[in-house]
Amino acid sequence: MIEDLIRELRKQYALIVVTIVVTHNMQQAAQVSDHTAVLFNGKLIEYGATCRVFEKPQQTFTEQYVTGRFG
């Protein structure tokens, strides 16, 4: 339901709505976000367009995390 609400708010308010979703569920992050930040121990590891972060991560940690080899 939350994911559906986020999509509906985007349609209604376009650029006015900024939503931050904190999740460990990679599928959820990929489905509802335009941009993704990967954090570990309070440090920003990588940030960028969701499709880029998931398909071509620039950091080894990010690649290991999104593919399930870490965490």
PyMOL Python script that loads the backbone (N, CA, C, O; Angstrom):
from pymol import cmd

cmd.read_pdbstr("""\
ATOM      1  N   MET A   1       0.822  -1.195   0.000  1.00  0.00           N
ATOM      2  CA  MET A   1       0.000   0.000   0.000  1.00  0.00           C
ATOM      3  C   MET A   1       0.868   1.262   0.000  1.00  0.00           C
ATOM      4  O   MET A   1       0.525   2.251  -0.648  1.00  0.00           O
ATOM      5  N   ILE A   2       1.974   1.227   0.715  1.00  0.00           N
ATOM      6  CA  ILE A   2       2.858   2.387   0.784  1.00  0.00           C
ATOM      7  C   ILE A   2       3.414   2.708  -0.601  1.00  0.00           C
ATOM      8  O   ILE A   2       3.434   3.867  -1.015  1.00  0.00           O
ATOM      9  N   GLU A   3       3.861   1.684  -1.307  1.00  0.00           N
ATOM     10  CA  GLU A   3       4.413   1.893  -2.647  1.00  0.00           C
ATOM     11  C   GLU A   3       3.368   2.499  -3.578  1.00  0.00           C
ATOM     12  O   GLU A   3       3.683   3.394  -4.362  1.00  0.00           O
ATOM     13  N   ASP A   4       2.141   2.024  -3.500  1.00  0.00           N
ATOM     14  CA  ASP A   4       1.060   2.579  -4.321  1.00  0.00           C
ATOM     15  C   ASP A   4       0.803   4.040  -3.969  1.00  0.00           C
ATOM     16  O   ASP A   4       0.581   4.860  -4.860  1.00  0.00           O
ATOM     17  N   LEU A   5       0.830   4.370  -2.689  1.00  0.00           N
ATOM     18  CA  LEU A   5       0.620   5.750  -2.250  1.00  0.00           C
ATOM     19  C   LEU A   5       1.730   6.659  -2.770  1.00  0.00           C
ATOM     20  O   LEU A   5       1.457   7.776  -3.211  1.00  0.00           O
ATOM     21  N   ILE A   6       2.965   6.199  -2.725  1.00  0.00           N
ATOM     22  CA  ILE A   6       4.078   6.998  -3.240  1.00  0.00           C
ATOM     23  C   ILE A   6       3.880   7.278  -4.722  1.00  0.00           C
ATOM     24  O   ILE A   6       4.071   8.408  -5.171  1.00  0.00           O
ATOM     25  N   ARG A   7       3.504   6.271  -5.478  1.00  0.00           N
ATOM     26  CA  ARG A   7       3.269   6.458  -6.920  1.00  0.00           C
ATOM     27  C   ARG A   7       2.131   7.449  -7.173  1.00  0.00           C
ATOM     28  O   ARG A   7       2.225   8.292  -8.065  1.00  0.00           O
ATOM     29  N   GLU A   8       1.058   7.348  -6.386  1.00  0.00           N
ATOM     30  CA  GLU A   8      -0.082   8.242  -6.549  1.00  0.00           C
ATOM     31  C   GLU A   8       0.296   9.689  -6.215  1.00  0.00           C
ATOM     32  O   GLU A   8      -0.113  10.613  -6.918  1.00  0.00           O
ATOM     33  N   LEU A   9       1.063   9.887  -5.160  1.00  0.00           N
ATOM     34  CA  LEU A   9       1.506  11.233  -4.802  1.00  0.00           C
ATOM     35  C   LEU A   9       2.376  11.832  -5.892  1.00  0.00           C
ATOM     36  O   LEU A   9       2.278  13.025  -6.179  1.00  0.00           O
ATOM     37  N   ARG A  10       3.220  11.020  -6.497  1.00  0.00           N
ATOM     38  CA  ARG A  10       4.056  11.509  -7.607  1.00  0.00           C
ATOM     39  C   ARG A  10       3.203  12.018  -8.753  1.00  0.00           C
ATOM     40  O   ARG A  10       3.487  13.066  -9.334  1.00  0.00           O
ATOM     41  N   LYS A  11       2.160  11.273  -9.074  1.00  0.00           N
ATOM     42  CA  LYS A  11       1.278  11.678 -10.181  1.00  0.00           C
ATOM     43  C   LYS A  11       0.568  12.983  -9.862  1.00  0.00           C
ATOM     44  O   LYS A  11       0.462  13.857 -10.722  1.00  0.00           O
ATOM     45  N   GLN A  12       0.079  13.123  -8.632  1.00  0.00           N
ATOM     46  CA  GLN A  12      -0.710  14.285  -8.252  1.00  0.00           C
ATOM     47  C   GLN A  12       0.120  15.551  -8.078  1.00  0.00           C
ATOM     48  O   GLN A  12      -0.320  16.642  -8.443  1.00  0.00           O
ATOM     49  N   TYR A  13       1.320  15.406  -7.520  1.00  0.00           N
ATOM     50  CA  TYR A  13       2.087  16.581  -7.144  1.00  0.00           C
ATOM     51  C   TYR A  13       3.394  16.763  -7.900  1.00  0.00           C
ATOM     52  O   TYR A  13       4.139  17.705  -7.631  1.00  0.00           O
ATOM     53  N   ALA A  14       3.669  15.904  -8.807  1.00  0.00           N
ATOM     54  CA  ALA A  14       4.852  15.970  -9.674  1.00  0.00           C
ATOM     55  C   ALA A  14       6.129  16.288  -8.903  1.00  0.00           C
ATOM     56  O   ALA A  14       6.573  15.481  -8.086  1.00  0.00           O
ATOM     57  N   LEU A  15       6.716  17.436  -9.147  1.00  0.00           N
ATOM     58  CA  LEU A  15       8.022  17.748  -8.578  1.00  0.00           C
ATOM     59  C   LEU A  15       7.968  18.280  -7.152  1.00  0.00           C
ATOM     60  O   LEU A  15       9.012  18.510  -6.542  1.00  0.00           O
ATOM     61  N   ILE A  16       6.782  18.477  -6.617  1.00  0.00           N
ATOM     62  CA  ILE A  16       6.652  19.069  -5.291  1.00  0.00           C
ATOM     63  C   ILE A  16       6.951  18.053  -4.186  1.00  0.00           C
ATOM     64  O   ILE A  16       7.415  18.437  -3.113  1.00  0.00           O
ATOM     65  N   VAL A  17       6.698  16.784  -4.425  1.00  0.00           N
ATOM     66  CA  VAL A  17       6.829  15.771  -3.386  1.00  0.00           C
ATOM     67  C   VAL A  17       8.215  15.132  -3.397  1.00  0.00           C
ATOM     68  O   VAL A  17       8.683  14.644  -4.426  1.00  0.00           O
ATOM     69  N   VAL A  18       8.850  15.145  -2.251  1.00  0.00           N
ATOM     70  CA  VAL A  18      10.112  14.437  -2.055  1.00  0.00           C
ATOM     71  C   VAL A  18       9.838  13.395  -0.981  1.00  0.00           C
ATOM     72  O   VAL A  18       9.394  13.725   0.119  1.00  0.00           O
ATOM     73  N   THR A  19      10.100  12.162  -1.300  1.00  0.00           N
ATOM     74  CA  THR A  19       9.857  11.073  -0.366  1.00  0.00           C
ATOM     75  C   THR A  19      11.160  10.340  -0.117  1.00  0.00           C
ATOM     76  O   THR A  19      11.886  10.005  -1.052  1.00  0.00           O
ATOM     77  N   ILE A  20      11.446  10.099   1.132  1.00  0.00           N
ATOM     78  CA  ILE A  20      12.630   9.317   1.485  1.00  0.00           C
ATOM     79  C   ILE A  20      12.139   8.008   2.082  1.00  0.00           C
ATOM     80  O   ILE A  20      11.387   7.994   3.056  1.00  0.00           O
ATOM     81  N   VAL A  21      12.572   6.922   1.488  1.00  0.00           N
ATOM     82  CA  VAL A  21      12.201   5.594   1.955  1.00  0.00           C
ATOM     83  C   VAL A  21      13.474   4.888   2.412  1.00  0.00           C
ATOM     84  O   VAL A  21      14.443   4.780   1.660  1.00  0.00           O
ATOM     85  N   VAL A  22      13.459   4.418   3.634  1.00  0.00           N
ATOM     86  CA  VAL A  22      14.601   3.667   4.152  1.00  0.00           C
ATOM     87  C   VAL A  22      14.187   2.202   4.178  1.00  0.00           C
ATOM     88  O   VAL A  22      13.210   1.830   4.827  1.00  0.00           O
ATOM     89  N   THR A  23      14.948   1.377   3.462  1.00  0.00           N
ATOM     90  CA  THR A  23      14.598  -0.039   3.381  1.00  0.00           C
ATOM     91  C   THR A  23      15.844  -0.892   3.175  1.00  0.00           C
ATOM     92  O   THR A  23      16.858  -0.429   2.654  1.00  0.00           O
ATOM     93  N   HIS A  24      15.743  -2.135   3.593  1.00  0.00           N
ATOM     94  CA  HIS A  24      16.780  -3.116   3.296  1.00  0.00           C
ATOM     95  C   HIS A  24      16.314  -4.025   2.166  1.00  0.00           C
ATOM     96  O   HIS A  24      17.050  -4.911   1.732  1.00  0.00           O
ATOM     97  N   ASN A  25      15.107  -3.806   1.698  1.00  0.00           N
ATOM     98  CA  ASN A  25      14.519  -4.608   0.640  1.00  0.00           C
ATOM     99  C   ASN A  25      14.917  -4.019  -0.714  1.00  0.00           C
ATOM    100  O   ASN A  25      14.383  -2.992  -1.133  1.00  0.00           O
ATOM    101  N   MET A  26      15.842  -4.665  -1.382  1.00  0.00           N
ATOM    102  CA  MET A  26      16.365  -4.140  -2.645  1.00  0.00           C
ATOM    103  C   MET A  26      15.297  -4.045  -3.727  1.00  0.00           C
ATOM    104  O   MET A  26      15.314  -3.114  -4.533  1.00  0.00           O
ATOM    105  N   GLN A  27      14.380  -4.988  -3.754  1.00  0.00           N
ATOM    106  CA  GLN A  27      13.306  -4.958  -4.744  1.00  0.00           C
ATOM    107  C   GLN A  27      12.430  -3.720  -4.539  1.00  0.00           C
ATOM    108  O   GLN A  27      12.068  -3.043  -5.501  1.00  0.00           O
ATOM    109  N   GLN A  28      12.096  -3.433  -3.294  1.00  0.00           N
ATOM    110  CA  GLN A  28      11.284  -2.258  -2.995  1.00  0.00           C
ATOM    111  C   GLN A  28      12.012  -0.981  -3.391  1.00  0.00           C
ATOM    112  O   GLN A  28      11.417  -0.088  -3.994  1.00  0.00           O
ATOM    113  N   ALA A  29      13.282  -0.890  -3.060  1.00  0.00           N
ATOM    114  CA  ALA A  29      14.057   0.303  -3.402  1.00  0.00           C
ATOM    115  C   ALA A  29      14.084   0.511  -4.911  1.00  0.00           C
ATOM    116  O   ALA A  29      13.935   1.637  -5.386  1.00  0.00           O
ATOM    117  N   ALA A  30      14.271  -0.550  -5.655  1.00  0.00           N
ATOM    118  CA  ALA A  30      14.338  -0.451  -7.117  1.00  0.00           C
ATOM    119  C   ALA A  30      12.991  -0.052  -7.714  1.00  0.00           C
ATOM    120  O   ALA A  30      12.948   0.629  -8.739  1.00  0.00           O
ATOM    121  N   GLN A  31      11.911  -0.462  -7.094  1.00  0.00           N
ATOM    122  CA  GLN A  31      10.581  -0.204  -7.647  1.00  0.00           C
ATOM    123  C   GLN A  31      10.054   1.198  -7.395  1.00  0.00           C
ATOM    124  O   GLN A  31       9.344   1.748  -8.237  1.00  0.00           O
ATOM    125  N   VAL A  32      10.387   1.783  -6.257  1.00  0.00           N
ATOM    126  CA  VAL A  32       9.733   3.053  -5.900  1.00  0.00           C
ATOM    127  C   VAL A  32      10.628   4.274  -5.962  1.00  0.00           C
ATOM    128  O   VAL A  32      10.156   5.389  -5.736  1.00  0.00           O
ATOM    129  N   SER A  33      11.903   4.099  -6.261  1.00  0.00           N
ATOM    130  CA  SER A  33      12.783   5.265  -6.178  1.00  0.00           C
ATOM    131  C   SER A  33      13.334   5.694  -7.531  1.00  0.00           C
ATOM    132  O   SER A  33      13.537   4.882  -8.434  1.00  0.00           O
ATOM    133  N   ASP A  34      13.567   6.990  -7.638  1.00  0.00           N
ATOM    134  CA  ASP A  34      14.237   7.545  -8.812  1.00  0.00           C
ATOM    135  C   ASP A  34      15.742   7.600  -8.570  1.00  0.00           C
ATOM    136  O   ASP A  34      16.544   7.439  -9.490  1.00  0.00           O
ATOM    137  N   HIS A  35      16.102   7.829  -7.317  1.00  0.00           N
ATOM    138  CA  HIS A  35      17.507   7.893  -6.911  1.00  0.00           C
ATOM    139  C   HIS A  35      17.705   7.012  -5.687  1.00  0.00           C
ATOM    140  O   HIS A  35      16.804   6.856  -4.863  1.00  0.00           O
ATOM    141  N   THR A  36      18.892   6.444  -5.583  1.00  0.00           N
ATOM    142  CA  THR A  36      19.197   5.539  -4.476  1.00  0.00           C
ATOM    143  C   THR A  36      20.509   5.943  -3.832  1.00  0.00           C
ATOM    144  O   THR A  36      21.482   6.274  -4.510  1.00  0.00           O
ATOM    145  N   ALA A  37      20.513   5.908  -2.507  1.00  0.00           N
ATOM    146  CA  ALA A  37      21.737   6.130  -1.737  1.00  0.00           C
ATOM    147  C   ALA A  37      22.030   4.843  -0.977  1.00  0.00           C
ATOM    148  O   ALA A  37      21.141   4.254  -0.364  1.00  0.00           O
ATOM    149  N   VAL A  38      23.267   4.422  -1.025  1.00  0.00           N
ATOM    150  CA  VAL A  38      23.712   3.241  -0.283  1.00  0.00           C
ATOM    151  C   VAL A  38      24.566   3.742   0.874  1.00  0.00           C
ATOM    152  O   VAL A  38      25.580   4.409   0.669  1.00  0.00           O
ATOM    153  N   LEU A  39      24.145   3.413   2.090  1.00  0.00           N
ATOM    154  CA  LEU A  39      24.868   3.835   3.281  1.00  0.00           C
ATOM    155  C   LEU A  39      25.313   2.603   4.058  1.00  0.00           C
ATOM    156  O   LEU A  39      24.640   1.573   4.056  1.00  0.00           O
ATOM    157  N   PHE A  40      26.458   2.728   4.724  1.00  0.00           N
ATOM    158  CA  PHE A  40      26.952   1.650   5.576  1.00  0.00           C
ATOM    159  C   PHE A  40      27.706   2.274   6.739  1.00  0.00           C
ATOM    160  O   PHE A  40      28.600   3.097   6.547  1.00  0.00           O
ATOM    161  N   ASN A  41      27.337   1.875   7.932  1.00  0.00           N
ATOM    162  CA  ASN A  41      27.952   2.418   9.150  1.00  0.00           C
ATOM    163  C   ASN A  41      27.958   3.944   9.162  1.00  0.00           C
ATOM    164  O   ASN A  41      28.941   4.565   9.565  1.00  0.00           O
ATOM    165  N   GLY A  42      26.869   4.533   8.725  1.00  0.00           N
ATOM    166  CA  GLY A  42      26.733   5.980   8.759  1.00  0.00           C
ATOM    167  C   GLY A  42      27.456   6.731   7.660  1.00  0.00           C
ATOM    168  O   GLY A  42      27.483   7.962   7.670  1.00  0.00           O
ATOM    169  N   LYS A  43      28.042   6.019   6.716  1.00  0.00           N
ATOM    170  CA  LYS A  43      28.770   6.670   5.623  1.00  0.00           C
ATOM    171  C   LYS A  43      28.087   6.419   4.296  1.00  0.00           C
ATOM    172  O   LYS A  43      27.595   5.324   4.025  1.00  0.00           O
ATOM    173  N   LEU A  44      28.067   7.454   3.476  1.00  0.00           N
ATOM    174  CA  LEU A  44      27.510   7.331   2.138  1.00  0.00           C
ATOM    175  C   LEU A  44      28.503   6.597   1.248  1.00  0.00           C
ATOM    176  O   LEU A  44      29.620   7.064   1.028  1.00  0.00           O
ATOM    177  N   ILE A  45      28.088   5.454   0.746  1.00  0.00           N
ATOM    178  CA  ILE A  45      28.950   4.638  -0.104  1.00  0.00           C
ATOM    179  C   ILE A  45      28.763   5.019  -1.573  1.00  0.00           C
ATOM    180  O   ILE A  45      29.729   5.152  -2.324  1.00  0.00           O
ATOM    181  N   GLU A  46      27.495   5.192  -1.964  1.00  0.00           N
ATOM    182  CA  GLU A  46      27.212   5.519  -3.369  1.00  0.00           C
ATOM    183  C   GLU A  46      25.841   6.162  -3.476  1.00  0.00           C
ATOM    184  O   GLU A  46      24.931   5.847  -2.708  1.00  0.00           O
ATOM    185  N   TYR A  47      25.705   7.056  -4.425  1.00  0.00           N
ATOM    186  CA  TYR A  47      24.427   7.727  -4.676  1.00  0.00           C
ATOM    187  C   TYR A  47      24.297   7.946  -6.172  1.00  0.00           C
ATOM    188  O   TYR A  47      25.269   8.275  -6.852  1.00  0.00           O
ATOM    189  N   GLY A  48      23.089   7.760  -6.675  1.00  0.00           N
ATOM    190  CA  GLY A  48      22.858   8.032  -8.088  1.00  0.00           C
ATOM    191  C   GLY A  48      21.480   7.582  -8.518  1.00  0.00           C
ATOM    192  O   GLY A  48      20.664   7.163  -7.697  1.00  0.00           O
ATOM    193  N   ALA A  49      21.228   7.672  -9.812  1.00  0.00           N
ATOM    194  CA  ALA A  49      19.967   7.203 -10.369  1.00  0.00           C
ATOM    195  C   ALA A  49      19.812   5.723 -10.022  1.00  0.00           C
ATOM    196  O   ALA A  49      20.762   4.949 -10.133  1.00  0.00           O
ATOM    197  N   THR A  50      18.631   5.347  -9.611  1.00  0.00           N
ATOM    198  CA  THR A  50      18.389   3.978  -9.165  1.00  0.00           C
ATOM    199  C   THR A  50      18.808   2.954 -10.203  1.00  0.00           C
ATOM    200  O   THR A  50      19.453   1.961  -9.866  1.00  0.00           O
ATOM    201  N   CYS A  51      18.456   3.178 -11.453  1.00  0.00           N
ATOM    202  CA  CYS A  51      18.809   2.203 -12.489  1.00  0.00           C
ATOM    203  C   CYS A  51      20.321   2.039 -12.593  1.00  0.00           C
ATOM    204  O   CYS A  51      20.805   0.926 -12.800  1.00  0.00           O
ATOM    205  N   ARG A  52      21.071   3.122 -12.454  1.00  0.00           N
ATOM    206  CA  ARG A  52      22.525   3.029 -12.532  1.00  0.00           C
ATOM    207  C   ARG A  52      23.110   2.325 -11.318  1.00  0.00           C
ATOM    208  O   ARG A  52      23.994   1.479 -11.451  1.00  0.00           O
ATOM    209  N   VAL A  53      22.617   2.674 -10.136  1.00  0.00           N
ATOM    210  CA  VAL A  53      23.141   2.063  -8.916  1.00  0.00           C
ATOM    211  C   VAL A  53      22.909   0.552  -8.922  1.00  0.00           C
ATOM    212  O   VAL A  53      23.774  -0.209  -8.488  1.00  0.00           O
ATOM    213  N   PHE A  54      21.755   0.116  -9.409  1.00  0.00           N
ATOM    214  CA  PHE A  54      21.446  -1.308  -9.410  1.00  0.00           C
ATOM    215  C   PHE A  54      22.064  -2.049 -10.595  1.00  0.00           C
ATOM    216  O   PHE A  54      22.448  -3.211 -10.461  1.00  0.00           O
ATOM    217  N   GLU A  55      22.165  -1.401 -11.738  1.00  0.00           N
ATOM    218  CA  GLU A  55      22.660  -2.086 -12.931  1.00  0.00           C
ATOM    219  C   GLU A  55      24.169  -1.951 -13.139  1.00  0.00           C
ATOM    220  O   GLU A  55      24.807  -2.881 -13.633  1.00  0.00           O
ATOM    221  N   LYS A  56      24.743  -0.811 -12.772  1.00  0.00           N
ATOM    222  CA  LYS A  56      26.176  -0.577 -12.956  1.00  0.00           C
ATOM    223  C   LYS A  56      26.745   0.180 -11.764  1.00  0.00           C
ATOM    224  O   LYS A  56      27.172   1.326 -11.897  1.00  0.00           O
ATOM    225  N   PRO A  57      26.752  -0.467 -10.589  1.00  0.00           N
ATOM    226  CA  PRO A  57      27.291   0.224  -9.411  1.00  0.00           C
ATOM    227  C   PRO A  57      28.765   0.546  -9.607  1.00  0.00           C
ATOM    228  O   PRO A  57      29.507  -0.218 -10.225  1.00  0.00           O
ATOM    229  N   GLN A  58      29.175   1.688  -9.070  1.00  0.00           N
ATOM    230  CA  GLN A  58      30.563   2.119  -9.213  1.00  0.00           C
ATOM    231  C   GLN A  58      31.441   1.645  -8.057  1.00  0.00           C
ATOM    232  O   GLN A  58      32.665   1.614  -8.179  1.00  0.00           O
ATOM    233  N   GLN A  59      30.830   1.281  -6.952  1.00  0.00           N
ATOM    234  CA  GLN A  59      31.578   0.833  -5.788  1.00  0.00           C
ATOM    235  C   GLN A  59      31.407  -0.678  -5.605  1.00  0.00           C
ATOM    236  O   GLN A  59      30.314  -1.211  -5.797  1.00  0.00           O
ATOM    237  N   THR A  60      32.488  -1.360  -5.234  1.00  0.00           N
ATOM    238  CA  THR A  60      32.447  -2.807  -5.023  1.00  0.00           C
ATOM    239  C   THR A  60      31.441  -3.168  -3.937  1.00  0.00           C
ATOM    240  O   THR A  60      30.702  -4.142  -4.079  1.00  0.00           O
ATOM    241  N   PHE A  61      31.403  -2.395  -2.854  1.00  0.00           N
ATOM    242  CA  PHE A  61      30.456  -2.669  -1.772  1.00  0.00           C
ATOM    243  C   PHE A  61      29.028  -2.636  -2.288  1.00  0.00           C
ATOM    244  O   PHE A  61      28.230  -3.517  -1.965  1.00  0.00           O
ATOM    245  N   THR A  62      28.699  -1.635  -3.084  1.00  0.00           N
ATOM    246  CA  THR A  62      27.342  -1.513  -3.623  1.00  0.00           C
ATOM    247  C   THR A  62      27.006  -2.720  -4.474  1.00  0.00           C
ATOM    248  O   THR A  62      25.920  -3.285  -4.347  1.00  0.00           O
ATOM    249  N   GLU A  63      27.915  -3.120  -5.332  1.00  0.00           N
ATOM    250  CA  GLU A  63      27.679  -4.272  -6.210  1.00  0.00           C
ATOM    251  C   GLU A  63      27.434  -5.528  -5.374  1.00  0.00           C
ATOM    252  O   GLU A  63      26.534  -6.310  -5.680  1.00  0.00           O
ATOM    253  N   GLN A  64      28.218  -5.721  -4.336  1.00  0.00           N
ATOM    254  CA  GLN A  64      28.046  -6.887  -3.475  1.00  0.00           C
ATOM    255  C   GLN A  64      26.717  -6.829  -2.722  1.00  0.00           C
ATOM    256  O   GLN A  64      26.064  -7.855  -2.534  1.00  0.00           O
ATOM    257  N   TYR A  65      26.324  -5.649  -2.300  1.00  0.00           N
ATOM    258  CA  TYR A  65      25.086  -5.510  -1.534  1.00  0.00           C
ATOM    259  C   TYR A  65      23.847  -5.729  -2.407  1.00  0.00           C
ATOM    260  O   TYR A  65      22.952  -6.484  -2.030  1.00  0.00           O
ATOM    261  N   VAL A  66      23.792  -5.089  -3.544  1.00  0.00           N
ATOM    262  CA  VAL A  66      22.589  -5.211  -4.380  1.00  0.00           C
ATOM    263  C   VAL A  66      22.446  -6.600  -4.996  1.00  0.00           C
ATOM    264  O   VAL A  66      21.345  -6.994  -5.380  1.00  0.00           O
ATOM    265  N   THR A  67      23.547  -7.345  -5.094  1.00  0.00           N
ATOM    266  CA  THR A  67      23.455  -8.700  -5.621  1.00  0.00           C
ATOM    267  C   THR A  67      23.304  -9.736  -4.516  1.00  0.00           C
ATOM    268  O   THR A  67      23.214 -10.931  -4.799  1.00  0.00           O
ATOM    269  N   GLY A  68      23.275  -9.297  -3.264  1.00  0.00           N
ATOM    270  CA  GLY A  68      23.044 -10.203  -2.148  1.00  0.00           C
ATOM    271  C   GLY A  68      24.284 -10.910  -1.624  1.00  0.00           C
ATOM    272  O   GLY A  68      24.171 -11.825  -0.808  1.00  0.00           O
ATOM    273  N   ARG A  69      25.447 -10.511  -2.072  1.00  0.00           N
ATOM    274  CA  ARG A  69      26.666 -11.150  -1.584  1.00  0.00           C
ATOM    275  C   ARG A  69      27.158 -10.556  -0.271  1.00  0.00           C
ATOM    276  O   ARG A  69      28.068 -11.097   0.358  1.00  0.00           O
ATOM    277  N   PHE A  70      26.556  -9.439   0.143  1.00  0.00           N
ATOM    278  CA  PHE A  70      26.884  -8.819   1.421  1.00  0.00           C
ATOM    279  C   PHE A  70      25.586  -8.346   2.047  1.00  0.00           C
ATOM    280  O   PHE A  70      24.751  -7.755   1.362  1.00  0.00           O
ATOM    281  N   GLY A  71      25.403  -8.592   3.323  1.00  0.00           N
ATOM    282  CA  GLY A  71      24.241  -8.081   4.031  1.00  0.00           C
ATOM    283  C   GLY A  71      23.101  -8.952   4.005  1.00  0.00           C
ATOM    284  O   GLY A  71      22.059  -8.622   4.573  1.00  0.00           O
TER     285      GLY A  71
END
""", "prot")
cmd.dss("prot")
cmd.show_as("cartoon", "prot")
cmd.util.cbc("prot")
cmd.orient("prot")
